[in-house]
Amino acid sequence: MARGDENDLADIRFLLQCEPLTAAQLDAAFKRARVPDVPEIQQLFRAAQPKVLALAGD
């Protein structure tokens, strides 16, 4: 998810179609996610979150 590129987003879209999640469930998952303690990766992960939330609303 951290890359947030179109291939990853297509995979996430597919997963959300198979197992729909609410925005609240995704927010909770984002908070539990184990993201490496590398600033660049953390920034990418945070930047991808709104994209994933938008997919959940599709």
Backbone as XML, in Angstrom:
<?xml version="1.0"?>
<chain id="A" units="angstrom">
  <residue number="1" name="MET">
    <atom name="N" x="0.819" y="-1.191" z="0.000"/>
    <atom name="CA" x="0.000" y="0.000" z="0.000"/>
    <atom name="C" x="0.863" y="1.255" z="0.000"/>
  </residue>
  <residue number="2" name="ALA">
    <atom name="N" x="2.025" y="1.186" z="0.585"/>
    <atom name="CA" x="2.822" y="2.396" z="0.767"/>
    <atom name="C" x="3.190" y="3.069" z="-0.549"/>
  </residue>
  <residue number="3" name="ARG">
    <atom name="N" x="3.375" y="2.279" z="-1.594"/>
    <atom name="CA" x="3.739" y="2.918" z="-2.865"/>
    <atom name="C" x="2.575" y="3.727" z="-3.418"/>
  </residue>
  <residue number="4" name="GLY">
    <atom name="N" x="1.363" y="3.202" z="-3.253"/>
    <atom name="CA" x="0.187" y="3.918" z="-3.734"/>
    <atom name="C" x="0.138" y="4.051" z="-5.240"/>
  </residue>
  <residue number="5" name="ASP">
    <atom name="N" x="0.868" y="3.172" z="-5.962"/>
    <atom name="CA" x="0.837" y="3.272" z="-7.421"/>
    <atom name="C" x="-0.424" y="2.587" z="-7.957"/>
  </residue>
  <residue number="6" name="GLU">
    <atom name="N" x="-0.662" y="2.731" z="-9.236"/>
    <atom name="CA" x="-1.901" y="2.232" z="-9.831"/>
    <atom name="C" x="-2.050" y="0.724" z="-9.711"/>
  </residue>
  <residue number="7" name="ASN">
    <atom name="N" x="-0.966" y="-0.031" z="-9.830"/>
    <atom name="CA" x="-1.046" y="-1.487" z="-9.678"/>
    <atom name="C" x="-1.464" y="-1.863" z="-8.259"/>
  </residue>
  <residue number="8" name="ASP">
    <atom name="N" x="-0.859" y="-1.222" z="-7.281"/>
    <atom name="CA" x="-1.213" y="-1.501" z="-5.889"/>
    <atom name="C" x="-2.659" y="-1.105" z="-5.615"/>
  </residue>
  <residue number="9" name="LEU">
    <atom name="N" x="-3.067" y="0.042" z="-6.124"/>
    <atom name="CA" x="-4.436" y="0.502" z="-5.895"/>
    <atom name="C" x="-5.449" y="-0.422" z="-6.568"/>
  </residue>
  <residue number="10" name="ALA">
    <atom name="N" x="-5.102" y="-0.971" z="-7.726"/>
    <atom name="CA" x="-5.990" y="-1.933" z="-8.386"/>
    <atom name="C" x="-6.130" y="-3.184" z="-7.529"/>
  </residue>
  <residue number="11" name="ASP">
    <atom name="N" x="-5.034" y="-3.633" z="-6.931"/>
    <atom name="CA" x="-5.082" y="-4.797" z="-6.046"/>
    <atom name="C" x="-5.935" y="-4.504" z="-4.810"/>
  </residue>
  <residue number="12" name="ILE">
    <atom name="N" x="-5.762" y="-3.333" z="-4.244"/>
    <atom name="CA" x="-6.544" y="-2.942" z="-3.070"/>
    <atom name="C" x="-8.024" y="-2.840" z="-3.426"/>
  </residue>
  <residue number="13" name="ARG">
    <atom name="N" x="-8.317" y="-2.271" z="-4.595"/>
    <atom name="CA" x="-9.712" y="-2.181" z="-5.057"/>
    <atom name="C" x="-10.327" y="-3.579" z="-5.141"/>
  </residue>
  <residue number="14" name="PHE">
    <atom name="N" x="-9.603" y="-4.527" z="-5.711"/>
    <atom name="CA" x="-10.085" y="-5.900" z="-5.814"/>
    <atom name="C" x="-10.351" y="-6.494" z="-4.432"/>
  </residue>
  <residue number="15" name="LEU">
    <atom name="N" x="-9.403" y="-6.307" z="-3.515"/>
    <atom name="CA" x="-9.573" y="-6.848" z="-2.168"/>
    <atom name="C" x="-10.785" y="-6.242" z="-1.467"/>
  </residue>
  <residue number="16" name="LEU">
    <atom name="N" x="-10.995" y="-4.945" z="-1.650"/>
    <atom name="CA" x="-12.140" y="-4.289" z="-1.017"/>
    <atom name="C" x="-13.460" y="-4.722" z="-1.652"/>
  </residue>
  <residue number="17" name="GLN">
    <atom name="N" x="-13.432" y="-5.108" z="-2.918"/>
    <atom name="CA" x="-14.644" y="-5.639" z="-3.537"/>
    <atom name="C" x="-14.957" y="-7.022" z="-2.979"/>
  </residue>
  <residue number="18" name="CYS">
    <atom name="N" x="-13.920" y="-7.792" z="-2.698"/>
    <atom name="CA" x="-14.109" y="-9.140" z="-2.142"/>
    <atom name="C" x="-14.503" y="-9.081" z="-0.670"/>
  </residue>
  <residue number="19" name="GLU">
    <atom name="N" x="-13.945" y="-8.148" z="0.054"/>
    <atom name="CA" x="-14.181" y="-8.018" z="1.491"/>
    <atom name="C" x="-14.328" y="-6.531" z="1.838"/>
  </residue>
  <residue number="20" name="PRO">
    <atom name="N" x="-15.527" y="-5.989" z="1.651"/>
    <atom name="CA" x="-15.725" y="-4.558" z="1.909"/>
    <atom name="C" x="-15.399" y="-4.188" z="3.361"/>
  </residue>
  <residue number="21" name="LEU">
    <atom name="N" x="-14.773" y="-3.042" z="3.520"/>
    <atom name="CA" x="-14.446" y="-2.500" z="4.835"/>
    <atom name="C" x="-14.942" y="-1.065" z="4.908"/>
  </residue>
  <residue number="22" name="THR">
    <atom name="N" x="-15.313" y="-0.649" z="6.090"/>
    <atom name="CA" x="-15.728" y="0.732" z="6.296"/>
    <atom name="C" x="-14.492" y="1.611" z="6.473"/>
  </residue>
  <residue number="23" name="ALA">
    <atom name="N" x="-14.716" y="2.907" z="6.373"/>
    <atom name="CA" x="-13.619" y="3.844" z="6.614"/>
    <atom name="C" x="-13.089" y="3.686" z="8.035"/>
  </residue>
  <residue number="24" name="ALA">
    <atom name="N" x="-13.982" y="3.449" z="8.992"/>
    <atom name="CA" x="-13.553" y="3.271" z="10.382"/>
    <atom name="C" x="-12.681" y="2.023" z="10.532"/>
  </residue>
  <residue number="25" name="GLN">
    <atom name="N" x="-13.047" y="0.954" z="9.847"/>
    <atom name="CA" x="-12.232" y="-0.264" z="9.908"/>
    <atom name="C" x="-10.864" y="-0.033" z="9.280"/>
  </residue>
  <residue number="26" name="LEU">
    <atom name="N" x="-10.845" y="0.687" z="8.166"/>
    <atom name="CA" x="-9.556" y="0.978" z="7.529"/>
    <atom name="C" x="-8.698" y="1.881" z="8.409"/>
  </residue>
  <residue number="27" name="ASP">
    <atom name="N" x="-9.311" y="2.899" z="9.009"/>
    <atom name="CA" x="-8.557" y="3.782" z="9.914"/>
    <atom name="C" x="-7.929" y="2.991" z="11.050"/>
  </residue>
  <residue number="28" name="ALA">
    <atom name="N" x="-8.700" y="2.062" z="11.615"/>
    <atom name="CA" x="-8.168" y="1.231" z="12.698"/>
    <atom name="C" x="-7.010" y="0.377" z="12.196"/>
  </residue>
  <residue number="29" name="ALA">
    <atom name="N" x="-7.140" y="-0.157" z="10.995"/>
    <atom name="CA" x="-6.062" y="-0.969" z="10.420"/>
    <atom name="C" x="-4.821" y="-0.121" z="10.155"/>
  </residue>
  <residue number="30" name="PHE">
    <atom name="N" x="-5.011" y="1.097" z="9.680"/>
    <atom name="CA" x="-3.869" y="1.981" z="9.448"/>
    <atom name="C" x="-3.113" y="2.215" z="10.754"/>
  </residue>
  <residue number="31" name="LYS">
    <atom name="N" x="-3.851" y="2.387" z="11.844"/>
    <atom name="CA" x="-3.216" y="2.654" z="13.141"/>
    <atom name="C" x="-2.472" y="1.432" z="13.668"/>
  </residue>
  <residue number="32" name="ARG">
    <atom name="N" x="-2.947" y="0.229" z="13.323"/>
    <atom name="CA" x="-2.291" y="-1.001" z="13.776"/>
    <atom name="C" x="-1.149" y="-1.442" z="12.872"/>
  </residue>
  <residue number="33" name="ALA">
    <atom name="N" x="-1.088" y="-0.883" z="11.687"/>
    <atom name="CA" x="-0.090" y="-1.322" z="10.697"/>
    <atom name="C" x="1.323" y="-1.137" z="11.243"/>
  </residue>
  <residue number="34" name="ARG">
    <atom name="N" x="2.136" y="-2.108" z="10.941"/>
    <atom name="CA" x="3.550" y="-2.041" z="11.322"/>
    <atom name="C" x="4.321" y="-1.490" z="10.131"/>
  </residue>
  <residue number="35" name="VAL">
    <atom name="N" x="4.618" y="-0.212" z="10.214"/>
    <atom name="CA" x="5.312" y="0.488" z="9.136"/>
    <atom name="C" x="6.766" y="0.676" z="9.564"/>
  </residue>
  <residue number="36" name="PRO">
    <atom name="N" x="7.711" y="0.326" z="8.702"/>
    <atom name="CA" x="9.125" y="0.489" z="9.070"/>
    <atom name="C" x="9.431" y="1.910" z="9.531"/>
  </residue>
  <residue number="37" name="ASP">
    <atom name="N" x="10.355" y="2.016" z="10.447"/>
    <atom name="CA" x="10.743" y="3.310" z="11.006"/>
    <atom name="C" x="11.716" y="4.020" z="10.058"/>
  </residue>
  <residue number="38" name="VAL">
    <atom name="N" x="11.219" y="4.225" z="8.841"/>
    <atom name="CA" x="11.977" y="4.931" z="7.804"/>
    <atom name="C" x="11.083" y="6.088" z="7.353"/>
  </residue>
  <residue number="39" name="PRO">
    <atom name="N" x="11.536" y="7.316" z="7.554"/>
    <atom name="CA" x="10.669" y="8.461" z="7.267"/>
    <atom name="C" x="10.029" y="8.440" z="5.877"/>
  </residue>
  <residue number="40" name="GLU">
    <atom name="N" x="10.775" y="8.051" z="4.868"/>
    <atom name="CA" x="10.230" y="8.036" z="3.514"/>
    <atom name="C" x="9.081" y="7.038" z="3.381"/>
  </residue>
  <residue number="41" name="ILE">
    <atom name="N" x="9.242" y="5.876" z="3.993"/>
    <atom name="CA" x="8.198" y="4.848" z="3.927"/>
    <atom name="C" x="6.985" y="5.287" z="4.730"/>
  </residue>
  <residue number="42" name="GLN">
    <atom name="N" x="7.199" y="5.860" z="5.888"/>
    <atom name="CA" x="6.086" y="6.355" z="6.689"/>
    <atom name="C" x="5.308" y="7.440" z="5.946"/>
  </residue>
  <residue number="43" name="GLN">
    <atom name="N" x="6.018" y="8.319" z="5.264"/>
    <atom name="CA" x="5.374" y="9.380" z="4.498"/>
    <atom name="C" x="4.544" y="8.787" z="3.355"/>
  </residue>
  <residue number="44" name="LEU">
    <atom name="N" x="5.087" y="7.821" z="2.638"/>
    <atom name="CA" x="4.352" y="7.177" z="1.553"/>
    <atom name="C" x="3.106" y="6.467" z="2.077"/>
  </residue>
  <residue number="45" name="PHE">
    <atom name="N" x="3.232" y="5.808" z="3.220"/>
    <atom name="CA" x="2.103" y="5.109" z="3.822"/>
    <atom name="C" x="0.993" y="6.096" z="4.175"/>
  </residue>
  <residue number="46" name="ARG">
    <atom name="N" x="1.360" y="7.212" z="4.780"/>
    <atom name="CA" x="0.353" y="8.232" z="5.132"/>
    <atom name="C" x="-0.290" y="8.827" z="3.883"/>
  </residue>
  <residue number="47" name="ALA">
    <atom name="N" x="0.505" y="9.043" z="2.838"/>
    <atom name="CA" x="-0.019" y="9.630" z="1.603"/>
    <atom name="C" x="-0.981" y="8.682" z="0.886"/>
  </residue>
  <residue number="48" name="ALA">
    <atom name="N" x="-0.790" y="7.382" z="1.038"/>
    <atom name="CA" x="-1.650" y="6.406" z="0.372"/>
    <atom name="C" x="-2.980" y="6.211" z="1.093"/>
  </residue>
  <residue number="49" name="GLN">
    <atom name="N" x="-3.054" y="6.555" z="2.354"/>
    <atom name="CA" x="-4.272" y="6.301" z="3.122"/>
    <atom name="C" x="-5.520" y="6.951" z="2.526"/>
  </residue>
  <residue number="50" name="PRO">
    <atom name="N" x="-5.491" y="8.217" z="2.138"/>
    <atom name="CA" x="-6.700" y="8.813" z="1.542"/>
    <atom name="C" x="-7.117" y="8.114" z="0.242"/>
  </residue>
  <residue number="51" name="LYS">
    <atom name="N" x="-6.149" y="7.639" z="-0.518"/>
    <atom name="CA" x="-6.462" y="6.913" z="-1.762"/>
    <atom name="C" x="-7.200" y="5.628" z="-1.450"/>
  </residue>
  <residue number="52" name="VAL">
    <atom name="N" x="-6.752" y="4.920" z="-0.424"/>
    <atom name="CA" x="-7.386" y="3.656" z="-0.038"/>
    <atom name="C" x="-8.784" y="3.942" z="0.517"/>
  </residue>
  <residue number="53" name="LEU">
    <atom name="N" x="-8.910" y="4.967" z="1.324"/>
    <atom name="CA" x="-10.231" y="5.319" z="1.852"/>
    <atom name="C" x="-11.198" y="5.669" z="0.726"/>
  </residue>
  <residue number="54" name="ALA">
    <atom name="N" x="-10.709" y="6.344" z="-0.297"/>
    <atom name="CA" x="-11.553" y="6.681" z="-1.445"/>
    <atom name="C" x="-12.026" y="5.421" z="-2.160"/>
  </residue>
  <residue number="55" name="LEU">
    <atom name="N" x="-11.145" y="4.429" z="-2.262"/>
    <atom name="CA" x="-11.522" y="3.172" z="-2.897"/>
    <atom name="C" x="-12.617" y="2.464" z="-2.103"/>
  </residue>
  <residue number="56" name="ALA">
    <atom name="N" x="-12.564" y="2.570" z="-0.803"/>
    <atom name="CA" x="-13.566" y="1.915" z="0.039"/>
    <atom name="C" x="-14.932" y="2.555" z="-0.171"/>
  </residue>
  <residue number="57" name="GLY">
    <atom name="N" x="-14.935" y="3.820" z="-0.565"/>
    <atom name="CA" x="-16.200" y="4.508" z="-0.807"/>
    <atom name="C" x="-16.787" y="4.237" z="-2.168"/>
  </residue>
  <residue number="58" name="ASP">
    <atom name="N" x="-16.039" y="3.564" z="-3.052"/>
    <atom name="CA" x="-16.522" y="3.270" z="-4.421"/>
    <atom name="C" x="-17.699" y="2.336" z="-4.389"/>
  </residue>
</chain>
